[in-house]
């Protein structure tokens, strides 16, 4: 059960309603995390910068690469909501989330994401060398910044005990509960 209740559209301020409406227009629905974050619009907007960095990286990394990177971070952080969200994307594309078919770039991104969660103080030089061989400093900075927002999103969902969105229920790992 969620530690903080979700905001209610009917009783929300006009500013919050605008954000709700914008999310529905962009994504077709509003997630439980976003409804919870909307108790504070500046906090909500800070977390929505995830989309800015994602959109900046997709032309370089590809959407699939970004989703696998996000999954590696979310799975590594044991975030039920985010890992299940990215499991859904992987499953819906016809793959197994625990055994996706990876090219070299996707393997690097998943390794990097896993290392970020496991021990960010000791990411192997080999990972940094592979990143430097493939990407500019700007792209590496953006990847790290994106990973930070993904990590923060995982943290928010876990600490606030945000309820798993109903649309994700069937994508949970079998050992996970509501």
C-alpha positions as CSV (number, residue, x, y, z in Angstrom):
1,X,0.0,0.0,0.0
2,X,1.3,3.4,-1.0
3,X,2.8,5.6,1.8
4,X,1.5,8.8,0.1
5,X,-2.0,8.8,-1.6
6,X,-2.2,9.8,-5.2
7,X,-3.6,13.3,-6.0
8,X,-7.2,13.3,-7.0
9,X,-8.0,15.1,-10.3
10,X,-11.4,16.4,-9.1
11,X,-10.0,18.2,-6.0
12,X,-6.7,19.2,-7.6
13,X,-5.6,22.8,-8.3
14,X,-5.8,24.1,-11.8
15,X,-2.0,23.8,-12.2
16,X,-2.1,20.1,-11.2
17,X,-5.1,19.5,-13.5
18,X,-3.0,21.0,-16.4
19,X,-0.2,18.6,-15.7
20,X,-2.7,15.6,-15.5
21,X,-4.2,16.7,-18.8
22,X,-0.8,17.1,-20.4
23,X,0.3,13.6,-19.3
24,X,-2.9,12.0,-20.7
25,X,-2.5,13.9,-24.0
26,X,1.2,12.8,-24.3
27,X,0.9,9.2,-23.0
28,X,-2.8,8.3,-23.0
29,X,-2.9,7.9,-19.2
30,X,-1.2,9.1,-16.0
31,X,0.8,6.7,-13.9
32,X,0.5,6.2,-10.2
33,X,4.0,7.6,-9.7
34,X,3.1,10.8,-11.5
35,X,-0.2,11.2,-9.7
36,X,1.8,10.9,-6.4
37,X,4.5,13.3,-7.5
38,X,1.8,15.9,-8.4
39,X,1.4,16.7,-4.7
40,X,4.4,19.0,-5.5
41,X,4.5,20.4,-9.1
42,X,8.2,21.4,-9.0
43,X,9.1,17.8,-7.9
44,X,6.9,16.4,-10.6
45,X,8.6,18.7,-13.2
46,X,12.1,17.7,-12.0
47,X,11.3,14.0,-12.5
48,X,9.7,14.7,-15.9
49,X,13.2,15.8,-17.2
50,X,13.7,12.0,-17.6
51,X,11.8,12.4,-20.9
52,X,14.1,15.3,-22.0
53,X,17.2,13.2,-21.6
54,X,15.6,10.1,-23.0
55,X,14.6,12.0,-26.1
56,X,18.1,13.4,-26.5
57,X,19.7,10.0,-26.3
58,X,17.3,8.0,-28.5
59,X,18.8,9.3,-31.8
60,X,22.2,8.1,-30.6
61,X,21.4,5.0,-28.6
62,X,18.1,3.9,-30.0
63,X,14.8,3.4,-28.2
64,X,15.5,-0.2,-27.6
65,X,18.9,0.6,-26.1
66,X,17.4,3.2,-23.8
67,X,14.7,0.8,-22.6
68,X,17.3,-1.9,-21.9
69,X,19.5,0.6,-20.1
70,X,16.5,1.8,-18.0
71,X,15.5,-1.8,-17.3
72,X,19.1,-2.7,-16.1
73,X,19.0,0.2,-13.7
74,X,15.5,-0.4,-12.5
75,X,16.0,-4.1,-12.1
76,X,19.3,-3.5,-10.3
77,X,17.6,-1.2,-7.9
78,X,14.8,-3.7,-7.4
79,X,12.2,-1.1,-8.2
80,X,8.9,-2.9,-8.8
81,X,7.2,-0.2,-10.8
82,X,10.0,0.7,-13.1
83,X,11.4,-2.7,-13.7
84,X,7.9,-4.0,-14.4
85,X,7.3,-1.1,-16.8
86,X,10.4,-1.9,-18.8
87,X,9.7,-5.7,-18.6
88,X,6.4,-4.9,-20.3
89,X,8.2,-3.1,-23.1
90,X,10.6,-6.0,-23.6
91,X,7.9,-8.7,-23.4
92,X,5.6,-6.7,-25.7
93,X,8.4,-6.6,-28.3
94,X,8.5,-10.4,-28.2
95,X,11.6,-11.0,-26.0
96,X,12.4,-12.4,-22.6
97,X,13.5,-9.6,-20.2
98,X,15.9,-11.9,-18.4
99,X,17.5,-13.1,-21.7
100,X,17.2,-10.4,-24.4
101,X,19.2,-10.8,-27.6
102,X,21.7,-8.0,-27.3
103,X,24.1,-6.3,-29.7
104,X,27.4,-5.0,-28.4
105,X,26.0,-1.5,-27.7
106,X,23.0,-2.9,-25.8
107,X,25.3,-5.3,-23.8
108,X,27.4,-2.3,-22.8
109,X,24.4,-0.3,-21.7
110,X,23.0,-3.1,-19.7
111,X,26.4,-3.8,-18.1
112,X,26.8,-0.1,-17.3
113,X,23.3,0.1,-15.8
114,X,23.9,-2.9,-13.7
115,X,27.3,-1.6,-12.4
116,X,25.7,1.8,-11.6
117,X,23.3,0.0,-9.2
118,X,25.7,-2.6,-7.9
119,X,28.6,-0.3,-6.9
120,X,28.8,3.2,-8.6
121,X,32.2,3.7,-6.8
122,X,33.8,0.8,-8.7
123,X,32.6,0.8,-12.2
124,X,35.3,-1.2,-14.1
125,X,37.7,0.8,-16.3
126,X,36.7,-1.6,-19.1
127,X,33.2,-0.2,-19.1
128,X,34.5,3.4,-19.2
129,X,36.9,2.4,-22.0
130,X,34.0,0.9,-24.1
131,X,31.9,4.0,-23.5
132,X,34.7,6.3,-24.5
133,X,35.3,4.3,-27.7
134,X,31.6,4.6,-28.7
135,X,30.4,8.0,-27.5
136,X,31.5,11.6,-27.1
137,X,31.9,13.1,-23.6
138,X,28.6,14.9,-24.1
139,X,26.7,11.7,-24.7
140,X,28.5,10.0,-21.8
141,X,27.5,12.9,-19.5
142,X,23.9,12.6,-20.8
143,X,23.9,8.9,-20.2
144,X,25.1,9.3,-16.6
145,X,22.6,12.2,-16.0
146,X,19.8,10.0,-17.4
147,X,20.9,7.1,-15.1
148,X,20.7,9.5,-12.2
149,X,17.1,10.4,-12.9
150,X,16.2,6.8,-13.6
151,X,17.8,5.9,-10.2
152,X,16.0,8.8,-8.5
153,X,12.7,7.6,-10.1
154,X,13.4,4.1,-8.7
155,X,14.1,5.6,-5.3
156,X,10.9,7.7,-5.3
157,X,8.7,4.8,-6.2
158,X,10.3,2.5,-3.6
159,X,10.5,5.0,-0.7
160,X,7.0,6.4,-1.3
161,X,5.7,2.8,-1.8
162,X,3.8,3.8,-4.9
163,X,1.3,1.1,-5.9
164,X,2.1,-0.8,-9.1
165,X,-0.1,0.5,-11.9
166,X,-2.9,-2.0,-12.8
167,X,-1.8,-2.1,-16.5
168,X,1.5,-3.7,-15.3
169,X,0.1,-6.4,-13.0
170,X,0.5,-9.2,-15.6
171,X,4.1,-8.3,-16.4
172,X,5.4,-8.7,-12.8
173,X,8.0,-11.4,-12.2
174,X,6.2,-14.4,-10.8
175,X,7.6,-14.0,-7.2
176,X,6.4,-10.4,-7.0
177,X,3.1,-9.5,-5.3
178,X,0.8,-6.5,-5.7
